[in-house]
């Protein structure tokens, strides 16, 4: 693993890594606990000795939901009753789980989506110019997890 820059363990740092197409978590150097999203304090041993670790970005779908009643930000992107979107929980090969947008699956046919589907990270760019931000997402991966 390459050495990662030292940044505070905050949501802002996590989002900055997403902008760099990196899925980063934190690992406790005392008990080896792994956390995604990252934490600044280990909930297992309460150590503050954590380090950034880059996740491989592959895992399997653990849960999902099709969203038809979209919040304002998603309505602005064209989602709503006639055009739902998916969110889900992906269990990464490293053993941690994280929720994210799901791409490449049919939100209008949730009965066709299978728990356990191999997934891989996708960095979804939304907005333009200074308002552009990167959102964590996952898409099906044809390769084995």
Number of C-alpha atoms within 10 A of each C-alpha: 6 6 9 11 8 9 13 14 18 13 12 11 15 21 18 17 17 20 18 10 16 20 22 23 21 25 23 23 14 14 14 14 15 21 23 19 17 22 21 18 16 22 12 11 12 12 14 14 14 23 22 22 20 16 18 14 19 22 25 23 25 18 15 20 15 16 17 16 15 17 11 11 9 13 14 10 11 14 18 17 12 10 14 19 23 20 18 18 19 31 21 23 14 13 11 16 18 15 19 18 20 26 18 10 14 15 21 15 9 13 8 10 14 13 13 14 18 22 25 21 24 22 19 16 14 12 10 8 7 6 7 11 16 18 17 20 22 28 19 19 16 10 9 10 15
